[in-house]
Amino acid sequence: MTTPAGHQDPENPAPPPHDAEQIGVRHGLFGPPGTGDTSGYGGLIRPVTLPPSSSRPFGGYFDEIADHLLDELGDRYDDAVEKIVVFRDEMTIHVARRHLPTVALALRNAPALRFELCLGVNGVHYPGDADRELHAVYPLASLTHGRRVRLEVAAPDADPHIPSICDIYPTNDWHERETYDFFGIVFDGHRSLTRIEMPDDWEGHPQRKDYPLGGVPVEYKGTRVDPPDRRRSYS
């Protein structure tokens, strides 16, 4: 089948990069290469992929982090660490969710690691990643050694539970609440896992990819707007 320049055959999208894990296909994206099209209607079809596990040597200080983490976890390492990905000069350690507190504690406390700062938690929703649809991503920084690393944990839609690490990184308190609010990830052990952006009775989680993008009715409850002549003056 012949397709116009910059377009792709919907029945035969371009293959994913070598060794990448394909979890879906995107349609109608912007800017097919070589066409100058920025309309979003260029017919671009591309696979949705996740980077594969990286091989040693990782480069830079990444090998040292992996070695020290192995020393700290010992026999638990193979069960706790699913894979390590070095992609675009960043290191991500994929951790089995039940072992997240153990790995986080080792990264924080070990003198050779000392990742004493967690910069929060970000939710990601991959509807095509079967049994791993919900991901929680934790950027960590070592002020002692001037290094950065990322933890990533996955949970299925059917069981969206991940252990809270607020006892290890107390500043994650509000970040876990926000991720719960927007993605529906339940952080087990959190001291007060409540919605902080959406109303308590709001249905759904607005940053998930299966959430409606438009036409959502909004109803404000328990408040009113005064007429202009009764509003507070700020002058």
Backbone as CSV, one residue per row, in Angstrom:
resi,resn,N_x,N_y,N_z,CA_x,CA_y,CA_z,C_x,C_y,C_z
1,MET,0.851,-1.200,0.000,0.000,0.000,0.000,0.880,1.241,0.000
2,THR,0.587,2.189,-0.885,1.338,3.429,-0.962,0.639,4.491,-0.133
3,THR,1.400,5.194,0.689,0.830,6.266,1.506,1.514,7.567,1.174
4,PRO,0.824,8.731,1.345,1.433,10.017,1.056,2.679,10.238,1.909
5,ALA,3.535,11.149,1.449,4.769,11.445,2.172,4.456,11.887,3.592
6,GLY,5.173,11.313,4.549,4.979,11.678,5.952,3.881,10.901,6.635
7,HIS,3.107,10.122,5.860,2.035,9.324,6.442,2.522,7.886,6.606
8,GLN,1.795,7.136,7.412,2.128,5.744,7.622,0.890,4.893,7.432
9,ASP,1.117,3.669,7.018,0.027,2.719,6.839,-0.501,2.312,8.208
10,PRO,-1.781,2.602,8.532,-2.321,2.239,9.845,-2.211,0.744,10.148
11,GLU,-2.196,-0.085,9.096,-2.098,-1.526,9.329,-0.663,-1.967,9.603
12,ASN,0.319,-1.106,9.259,1.723,-1.474,9.423,2.517,-0.295,9.982
13,PRO,2.290,0.068,11.251,3.057,1.166,11.836,4.526,0.810,11.932
14,ALA,5.365,1.852,12.052,6.801,1.644,12.138,7.134,0.784,13.353
15,PRO,8.105,-0.115,13.220,8.451,-0.982,14.350,9.099,-0.189,15.472
16,PRO,8.977,-0.683,16.720,9.605,0.014,17.834,11.117,-0.116,17.771
17,PRO,11.847,0.744,18.496,13.301,0.612,18.549,13.701,-0.766,19.060
18,HIS,14.893,-1.177,18.696,15.387,-2.506,19.054,15.337,-2.721,20.569
19,ASP,14.788,-3.850,20.971,14.718,-4.272,22.379,13.742,-3.460,23.231
20,ALA,13.106,-2.430,22.688,12.155,-1.649,23.485,10.876,-2.456,23.702
21,GLU,10.232,-2.216,24.833,8.982,-2.898,25.155,7.812,-2.058,24.651
22,GLN,7.061,-2.583,23.694,5.935,-1.845,23.133,4.682,-2.108,23.954
23,ILE,4.013,-1.018,24.389,2.810,-1.162,25.208,1.602,-0.502,24.557
24,GLY,1.749,-0.001,23.334,0.612,0.622,22.662,1.041,1.312,21.385
25,VAL,0.078,1.996,20.758,0.320,2.746,19.525,-0.386,4.081,19.636
26,ARG,0.277,5.150,19.216,-0.326,6.478,19.214,-0.649,6.889,17.783
27,HIS,-1.790,7.572,17.636,-2.251,7.996,16.320,-2.401,9.517,16.285
28,GLY,-2.158,10.111,15.120,-2.467,11.514,14.903,-1.620,12.486,15.694
29,LEU,-0.354,12.165,15.922,0.508,13.080,16.654,1.019,14.188,15.738
30,PHE,1.742,15.116,16.330,2.227,16.262,15.583,3.537,15.952,14.868
31,GLY,3.738,16.628,13.730,5.053,16.720,13.110,5.653,15.466,12.537
32,PRO,5.029,14.793,11.556,5.726,13.695,10.891,7.039,14.176,10.295
33,PRO,8.138,13.475,10.520,9.454,13.952,10.042,9.463,14.210,8.545
34,GLY,10.065,15.336,8.166,10.265,15.652,6.765,9.111,16.330,6.078
35,THR,7.999,16.584,6.773,6.834,17.161,6.104,6.591,18.618,6.479
36,GLY,7.146,19.060,7.602,6.850,20.414,8.063,5.470,20.544,8.659
37,ASP,4.751,19.450,8.807,3.393,19.493,9.329,3.394,19.686,10.830
38,THR,2.711,20.719,11.297,2.556,20.951,12.739,1.078,20.992,13.118
39,SER,0.208,20.487,12.244,-1.228,20.595,12.477,-1.752,19.523,13.417
40,GLY,-0.992,18.417,13.542,-1.504,17.305,14.312,-2.360,16.353,13.507
41,TYR,-2.514,16.627,12.211,-3.343,15.772,11.367,-2.509,15.125,10.260
42,GLY,-1.231,14.941,10.532,-0.341,14.391,9.511,-0.389,12.888,9.401
43,GLY,-1.219,12.237,10.187,-1.316,10.792,10.082,-0.184,10.044,10.732
44,LEU,0.550,10.686,11.616,1.682,10.033,12.244,1.210,8.903,13.158
45,ILE,1.788,7.750,12.992,1.484,6.591,13.821,2.806,6.081,14.366
46,ARG,2.890,5.939,15.684,4.148,5.491,16.259,3.884,4.603,17.468
47,PRO,4.768,3.663,17.726,4.572,2.778,18.879,4.851,3.516,20.184
48,VAL,4.156,3.122,21.246,4.433,3.585,22.591,5.359,2.551,23.229
49,THR,6.563,2.957,23.581,7.551,2.002,24.065,8.132,2.436,25.400
50,LEU,8.615,1.464,26.144,9.363,1.704,27.370,10.794,1.227,27.147
51,PRO,11.789,1.961,27.646,13.187,1.558,27.420,13.469,0.190,28.025
52,PRO,14.304,-0.603,27.368,14.640,-1.924,27.914,15.647,-1.820,29.052
53,SER,15.864,-2.933,29.731,16.875,-2.990,30.779,18.249,-2.717,30.189
54,SER,19.058,-1.940,30.887,20.392,-1.588,30.408,21.421,-2.620,30.859
55,SER,22.507,-2.703,30.104,23.585,-3.637,30.414,24.781,-2.891,30.983
56,ARG,25.547,-3.579,31.780,26.777,-3.018,32.323,27.826,-2.922,31.226
57,PRO,28.739,-1.943,31.339,28.776,-0.868,32.343,27.770,0.218,32.017
58,PHE,27.160,0.784,33.069,26.184,1.841,32.883,26.837,3.172,32.540
59,GLY,28.037,3.374,33.065,28.743,4.631,32.834,28.598,5.589,33.998
60,GLY,29.574,6.493,34.139,29.545,7.505,35.200,29.499,6.860,36.572
61,TYR,28.722,7.491,37.456,28.595,6.964,38.814,27.464,5.941,38.941
62,PHE,26.785,5.619,37.842,25.651,4.709,37.911,26.069,3.304,38.360
63,ASP,27.252,2.855,37.915,27.714,1.533,38.329,27.990,1.491,39.828
64,GLU,28.509,2.587,40.369,28.768,2.635,41.808,27.464,2.536,42.595
65,ILE,26.424,3.230,42.134,25.127,3.157,42.823,24.606,1.727,42.814
66,ALA,24.656,1.073,41.655,24.169,-0.297,41.550,24.968,-1.239,42.449
67,ASP,26.288,-1.068,42.484,27.135,-1.930,43.310,26.834,-1.748,44.795
68,HIS,26.729,-0.502,45.231,26.465,-0.236,46.647,25.069,-0.712,47.049
69,LEU,24.101,-0.557,46.140,22.748,-1.025,46.446,22.731,-2.551,46.568
70,LEU,23.475,-3.231,45.711,23.582,-4.692,45.803,24.188,-5.099,47.144
71,ASP,25.231,-4.377,47.571,25.849,-4.678,48.860,24.864,-4.500,50.009
72,GLU,24.031,-3.454,49.941,23.099,-3.164,51.026,21.943,-4.159,51.073
73,LEU,21.443,-4.573,49.901,20.275,-5.454,49.862,20.645,-6.926,49.980
74,GLY,21.834,-7.283,49.532,22.265,-8.670,49.624,21.335,-9.614,48.891
75,ASP,20.860,-10.652,49.592,20.011,-11.673,48.970,18.663,-11.128,48.514
76,ARG,18.278,-9.958,49.010,16.979,-9.388,48.634,17.032,-8.655,47.303
77,TYR,18.239,-8.436,46.773,18.396,-7.596,45.585,17.581,-8.121,44.397
78,ASP,17.697,-9.412,44.096,17.025,-9.959,42.905,15.509,-9.854,43.000
79,ASP,14.959,-9.983,44.202,13.518,-9.845,44.377,13.080,-8.387,44.336
80,ALA,13.942,-7.491,44.815,13.557,-6.082,44.950,13.731,-5.296,43.660
81,VAL,14.815,-5.522,42.946,15.134,-4.728,41.753,14.720,-5.504,40.507
82,GLU,13.743,-4.969,39.794,13.244,-5.644,38.587,14.162,-5.401,37.395
83,LYS,14.626,-4.182,37.248,15.573,-3.847,36.196,16.131,-2.458,36.467
84,ILE,17.247,-2.158,35.807,17.848,-0.824,35.863,17.929,-0.297,34.435
85,VAL,17.436,0.902,34.235,17.432,1.523,32.909,18.253,2.806,32.960
86,VAL,19.244,2.907,32.092,19.988,4.153,31.901,19.590,4.682,30.531
87,PHE,18.890,5.792,30.521,18.311,6.334,29.293,18.457,7.845,29.327
88,ARG,19.066,8.390,28.273,19.302,9.836,28.178,20.042,10.361,29.411
89,ASP,21.082,9.624,29.793,21.974,10.011,30.892,21.267,10.100,32.236
90,GLU,20.175,9.351,32.401,19.477,9.290,33.681,19.297,7.821,34.069
91,MET,19.402,7.549,35.365,19.309,6.184,35.867,17.987,5.982,36.588
92,THR,17.246,4.948,36.174,15.988,4.591,36.827,16.083,3.166,37.335
93,ILE,15.822,2.996,38.631,15.809,1.679,39.244,14.348,1.253,39.395
94,HIS,13.943,0.221,38.686,12.574,-0.281,38.751,12.490,-1.274,39.901
95,VAL,11.591,-1.000,40.840,11.538,-1.733,42.100,10.185,-2.426,42.243
96,ALA,10.193,-3.674,42.700,8.947,-4.364,43.040,8.281,-3.620,44.191
97,ARG,6.985,-3.383,44.081,6.324,-2.445,44.992,6.431,-2.853,46.458
98,ARG,6.410,-4.140,46.754,6.464,-4.543,48.158,7.832,-4.255,48.779
99,HIS,8.844,-4.071,47.930,10.200,-3.814,48.434,10.569,-2.329,48.395
100,LEU,9.641,-1.483,48.002,9.965,-0.057,47.881,10.524,0.536,49.176
101,PRO,9.890,0.345,50.353,10.464,0.942,51.571,11.881,0.445,51.876
102,THR,12.138,-0.829,51.619,13.467,-1.383,51.880,14.517,-0.727,50.995
103,VAL,14.204,-0.582,49.708,15.160,0.028,48.775,15.351,1.503,49.101
104,ALA,14.260,2.213,49.382,14.364,3.645,49.701,15.198,3.863,50.960
105,LEU,14.998,3.013,51.956,15.756,3.152,53.203,17.239,2.894,52.968
106,ALA,17.562,1.912,52.143,18.967,1.636,51.833,19.598,2.810,51.085
107,LEU,18.869,3.367,50.139,19.415,4.509,49.380,19.595,5.732,50.268
108,ARG,18.734,5.889,51.251,18.858,7.050,52.137,19.977,6.888,53.154
109,ASN,20.113,5.709,53.735,20.965,5.540,54.910,22.388,5.092,54.621
110,ALA,22.605,4.351,53.552,23.947,3.822,53.300,24.926,4.970,53.072
111,PRO,26.052,5.010,53.795,27.005,6.127,53.661,27.495,6.333,52.230
112,ALA,27.627,5.257,51.464,28.123,5.391,50.093,27.047,5.856,49.127
113,LEU,25.793,5.872,49.574,24.671,6.299,48.726,24.121,7.642,49.190
114,ARG,23.556,7.690,50.368,23.092,8.920,51.009,22.192,9.768,50.112
115,PHE,21.144,9.146,49.574,20.122,9.908,48.851,19.124,10.409,49.884
116,GLU,19.490,11.512,50.509,18.715,12.010,51.644,17.540,12.887,51.261
117,LEU,17.380,13.169,49.971,16.292,14.045,49.531,15.453,13.346,48.478
118,CYS,14.148,13.241,48.743,13.199,12.771,47.731,12.409,13.972,47.248
119,LEU,12.359,14.146,45.941,11.728,15.328,45.353,10.253,15.099,45.048
120,GLY,9.639,14.138,45.746,8.205,13.903,45.570,7.945,12.603,44.844
121,VAL,6.706,12.438,44.406,6.325,11.272,43.625,5.397,11.722,42.508
122,ASN,5.653,11.215,41.311,4.848,11.540,40.141,4.113,10.297,39.677
123,GLY,2.849,10.450,39.348,2.083,9.339,38.810,2.160,9.309,37.295
124,VAL,2.085,8.112,36.735,2.030,7.927,35.281,1.013,6.827,35.012
125,HIS,0.219,7.012,33.980,-0.794,6.010,33.626,-0.498,5.475,32.234
126,TYR,-0.197,4.173,32.149,0.019,3.495,30.875,-1.088,2.457,30.702
127,PRO,-2.199,2.811,30.075,-3.312,1.857,29.949,-2.928,0.568,29.232
128,GLY,-1.916,0.636,28.366,-1.527,-0.552,27.609,-0.501,-1.426,28.292
129,ASP,0.002,-1.022,29.442,0.998,-1.812,30.160,0.262,-2.798,31.064
130,ALA,-0.079,-3.948,30.523,-0.979,-4.891,31.195,-0.470,-5.294,32.570
131,ASP,-1.344,-5.178,33.559,-1.064,-5.513,34.956,-0.036,-4.606,35.598
132,ARG,0.346,-3.529,34.900,1.285,-2.539,35.433,0.848,-1.140,34.973
133,GLU,-0.446,-0.909,34.942,-0.957,0.323,34.320,-0.563,1.583,35.066
134,LEU,-0.428,1.515,36.380,-0.134,2.694,37.186,1.323,2.658,37.654
135,HIS,2.037,3.749,37.381,3.437,3.843,37.784,3.609,5.026,38.740
136,ALA,4.452,4.833,39.742,4.844,5.914,40.650,6.348,6.121,40.501
137,VAL,6.748,7.376,40.283,8.141,7.696,39.988,8.674,8.650,41.053
138,TYR,9.811,8.280,41.654,10.389,9.039,42.767,11.780,9.541,42.378
139,PRO,11.963,10.843,42.125,13.305,11.380,41.885,14.025,11.575,43.226
140,LEU,15.225,11.035,43.341,16.014,11.156,44.560,17.296,11.928,44.272
141,ALA,17.755,12.678,45.270,18.997,13.446,45.136,19.871,13.201,46.357
142,SER,21.155,13.055,46.099,22.134,12.957,47.173,22.859,14.289,47.284
143,LEU,22.577,15.013,48.366,23.280,16.268,48.601,24.716,15.999,49.026
144,THR,24.934,14.863,49.669,26.277,14.501,50.125,27.211,14.244,48.957
145,HIS,26.726,13.475,47.972,27.598,13.062,46.864,27.299,13.794,45.556
146,GLY,26.279,14.644,45.538,25.955,15.379,44.315,25.497,14.471,43.189
147,ARG,24.601,13.518,43.503,24.145,12.559,42.516,22.619,12.504,42.485
148,ARG,22.109,11.956,41.390,20.659,11.796,41.257,20.343,10.397,40.748
149,VAL,19.198,9.895,41.158,18.706,8.614,40.682,17.184,8.654,40.763
150,ARG,16.536,7.734,40.082,15.075,7.701,40.078,14.610,6.289,40.420
151,LEU,13.590,6.205,41.276,12.925,4.929,41.540,11.602,4.907,40.799
152,GLU,11.243,3.750,40.278,9.945,3.609,39.608,9.293,2.308,40.070
153,VAL,8.011,2.418,40.420,7.245,1.288,40.944,5.951,1.199,40.151
154,ALA,5.501,-0.011,39.870,4.274,-0.198,39.090,3.254,-1.012,39.879
155,ALA,1.981,-0.739,39.598,0.871,-1.477,40.217,-0.242,-1.611,39.183
156,PRO,-1.037,-2.675,39.271,-2.142,-2.849,38.317,-3.347,-1.988,38.667
157,ASP,-4.141,-1.673,37.655,-5.400,-0.961,37.880,-6.274,-1.688,38.897
158,ALA,-6.263,-3.010,38.828,-7.139,-3.802,39.681,-6.687,-3.824,41.141
159,ASP,-5.463,-3.439,41.397,-4.926,-3.446,42.767,-3.938,-2.294,42.896
160,PRO,-4.435,-1.046,42.941,-3.568,0.137,42.815,-2.856,0.531,44.116
161,HIS,-2.270,-0.438,44.806,-1.665,-0.176,46.110,-0.140,-0.186,46.023
162,ILE,0.470,0.856,46.604,1.926,0.979,46.700,2.241,1.444,48.121
163,PRO,3.259,0.893,48.777,3.575,1.334,50.140,3.967,2.804,50.195
164,SER,3.494,3.499,51.214,3.913,4.883,51.452,5.354,4.897,51.946
165,ILE,6.103,5.922,51.555,7.461,6.087,52.089,7.584,7.402,52.863
166,CYS,6.441,7.874,53.382,6.464,9.123,54.150,7.283,8.993,55.441
167,ASP,7.345,7.797,56.014,8.153,7.625,57.215,9.641,7.736,56.903
168,ILE,10.011,7.469,55.662,11.415,7.568,55.247,11.712,8.961,54.722
169,TYR,10.807,9.477,53.898,10.925,10.829,53.350,9.661,11.606,53.725
170,PRO,9.643,12.280,54.872,8.418,12.953,55.346,7.870,13.991,54.377
171,THR,8.725,14.587,53.544,8.234,15.607,52.612,7.343,15.018,51.524
172,ASN,7.280,13.699,51.424,6.413,13.076,50.422,4.942,13.081,50.825
173,ASP,4.633,13.546,52.020,3.271,13.527,52.535,2.283,14.100,51.521
174,TRP,2.474,15.348,51.136,1.537,16.013,50.228,1.651,15.478,48.807
175,HIS,2.852,15.063,48.405,3.017,14.528,47.048,2.241,13.228,46.875
176,GLU,2.253,12.388,47.899,1.488,11.141,47.801,-0.006,11.427,47.773
177,ARG,-0.451,12.419,48.516,-1.873,12.784,48.477,-2.267,13.272,47.087
178,GLU,-1.426,14.095,46.484,-1.747,14.624,45.159,-1.781,13.510,44.115
179,THR,-0.823,12.587,44.181,-0.790,11.474,43.230,-1.987,10.556,43.427
180,TYR,-2.385,10.359,44.674,-3.607,9.605,44.954,-4.819,10.310,44.342
181,ASP,-4.881,11.619,44.515,-6.010,12.402,44.022,-6.113,12.322,42.500
182,PHE,-5.012,12.515,41.801,-5.038,12.626,40.344,-4.933,11.293,39.610
183,PHE,-4.343,10.267,40.244,-4.137,8.995,39.548,-4.821,7.808,40.218
184,GLY,-5.258,7.950,41.468,-5.929,6.853,42.146,-4.988,5.822,42.727
185,ILE,-3.690,6.129,42.835,-2.750,5.211,43.476,-2.937,5.316,44.988
186,VAL,-3.152,4.191,45.638,-3.376,4.157,47.083,-2.045,3.854,47.774
187,PHE,-1.573,4.816,48.563,-0.295,4.653,49.256,-0.565,4.091,50.651
188,ASP,-0.373,2.793,50.775,-0.672,2.105,52.026,0.250,2.588,53.141
189,GLY,-0.357,2.912,54.289,0.416,3.375,55.426,0.520,4.877,55.535
190,HIS,-0.007,5.614,54.550,-0.012,7.073,54.643,-0.901,7.500,55.804
191,ARG,-0.459,8.514,56.522,-1.160,8.902,57.761,-2.538,9.511,57.508
192,SER,-2.766,10.104,56.339,-4.073,10.700,56.053,-4.210,10.885,54.550
193,LEU,-4.523,9.796,53.851,-4.564,9.831,52.390,-5.903,10.398,51.940
194,THR,-5.943,11.712,51.737,-7.162,12.405,51.326,-6.909,13.191,50.053
195,ARG,-7.987,13.536,49.360,-7.858,14.377,48.171,-7.469,15.785,48.601
196,ILE,-6.594,16.411,47.821,-6.164,17.767,48.175,-6.394,18.770,47.045
197,GLU,-6.803,18.302,45.867,-7.073,19.197,44.739,-8.559,19.143,44.350
198,MET,-9.085,17.933,44.231,-10.472,17.752,43.815,-11.371,17.628,45.037
199,PRO,-12.669,17.945,44.905,-13.607,17.754,46.026,-13.622,16.300,46.491
200,ASP,-13.931,16.111,47.755,-13.911,14.770,48.336,-14.826,13.796,47.608
201,ASP,-15.943,14.295,47.059,-16.897,13.401,46.415,-16.712,13.333,44.895
202,TRP,-15.577,13.825,44.405,-15.320,13.804,42.961,-15.116,12.370,42.489
203,GLU,-15.713,12.036,41.364,-15.569,10.696,40.808,-14.473,10.674,39.757
204,GLY,-13.569,9.734,39.884,-12.491,9.589,38.906,-11.237,10.334,39.305
205,HIS,-10.210,10.158,38.472,-8.891,10.733,38.742,-8.423,11.446,37.473
206,PRO,-8.394,12.789,37.482,-8.327,13.583,36.253,-7.063,13.440,35.407
207,GLN,-5.960,12.914,35.944,-4.760,12.819,35.121,-4.540,11.418,34.547
208,ARG,-5.502,10.560,34.745,-5.418,9.258,34.089,-5.833,9.390,32.626
209,LYS,-5.272,8.563,31.769,-5.525,8.693,30.342,-6.901,8.208,29.931
210,ASP,-7.608,7.519,30.837,-8.965,7.110,30.504,-9.995,8.108,31.034
211,TYR,-9.538,9.243,31.556,-10.446,10.260,32.083,-10.936,11.137,30.928
212,PRO,-12.222,11.499,30.874,-12.738,12.320,29.764,-12.010,13.659,29.667
213,LEU,-11.706,14.074,28.436,-10.967,15.319,28.237,-11.872,16.532,28.153
214,GLY,-13.151,16.355,27.932,-14.038,17.512,27.798,-15.468,17.140,28.113
215,GLY,-16.290,18.165,28.250,-17.694,17.937,28.504,-17.994,17.393,29.880
216,VAL,-17.116,17.672,30.857,-17.336,17.167,32.209,-18.139,18.189,32.992
217,PRO,-19.331,17.841,33.472,-20.111,18.793,34.253,-19.421,19.110,35.578
218,VAL,-19.413,20.381,35.941,-18.781,20.824,37.183,-19.844,21.457,38.062
219,GLU,-19.914,21.018,39.294,-20.886,21.555,40.235,-20.164,21.974,41.505
220,TYR,-20.304,23.243,41.883,-19.691,23.743,43.106,-20.701,23.629,44.234
221,LYS,-20.246,23.025,45.325,-21.146,22.767,46.434,-20.688,23.529,47.676
222,GLY,-21.670,24.039,48.424,-21.358,24.646,49.706,-20.739,26.022,49.618
223,THR,-20.891,26.721,48.502,-20.337,28.069,48.398,-21.251,28.904,47.509
224,ARG,-21.020,30.214,47.505,-21.804,31.108,46.656,-20.942,32.315,46.305
225,VAL,-21.317,32.993,45.246,-20.613,34.197,44.809,-21.519,35.397,45.046
226,ASP,-21.049,36.347,45.847,-21.836,37.539,46.149,-21.964,38.434,44.929
227,PRO,-23.041,39.251,44.865,-23.159,40.232,43.777,-22.023,41.250,43.873
228,PRO,-21.702,41.934,42.772,-20.547,42.830,42.740,-20.522,43.873,43.852
229,ASP,-21.690,44.434,44.218,-21.691,45.504,45.211,-21.468,44.994,46.637
230,ARG,-21.407,43.669,46.805,-21.191,43.115,48.152,-19.861,42.379,48.265
231,ARG,-19.099,42.394,47.191,-17.826,41.690,47.232,-16.761,42.522,47.969
232,ARG,-15.768,41.793,48.464,-14.692,42.454,49.199,-13.900,43.367,48.268
233,SER,-13.555,44.564,48.757,-12.746,45.494,47.992,-11.271,45.300,48.328
234,TYR,-10.423,45.299,47.310,-8.993,45.123,47.531,-8.219,46.426,47.292
235,SER,-8.925,47.514,47.047,-8.242,48.779,46.775,-8.022,49.552,48.070
